[in-house]
Amino acid sequence: MKLNRRDFIKANAAAAAISAAGLAAPLDRRSVGAVAGLLACVIGLVIWGGAAASFASDTARQLADPSGYVSAVLGEGGGVQEQRRSLR
């Protein structure tokens, strides 16, 4: 649906008439759901903020030092150089 300037002016006039009459516009369910979801996330971060900060710190530490990942994939002491020598 394409809106033109005339539709925008009509919608603006309707909103102005509602506010001038002292009536509240009906709330859209999606908007209320989005705001409620964001508030739930904020409350969750307040309650479990320490755990979230610890998780973020551990993740950053693992990204900065990939040796744990390399040893998990290649095995203990299994570097790329040693594997290449054994294949010759």
C-alpha positions, 0 to 999 in steps of 0.5 A: 500500500502506497501512501501519498501526501493526502493520506498523511495529512488525513492521518495527522488530522485524525491524530490531532482530533483524537488528542484535542478531544482528550481521547487516547489512541488505541495501542498496537499489540506489536508495539506493546509486545516490543516494548514489553520484550525490551523491558524484560531484557533490561530487567533480566540484565539487572538481575543476571548482570554479573553472569552476563558480564562474566560470559562476555569476559570469558568469550573475549578472553577466548577470542583473544587467545585461540590456543585452547581452540587449536589444542582442542582441534589438533590435540595436545602438542599437535601443531601444524608443523609436526603433522606435516613432518609426519606425513612425509 
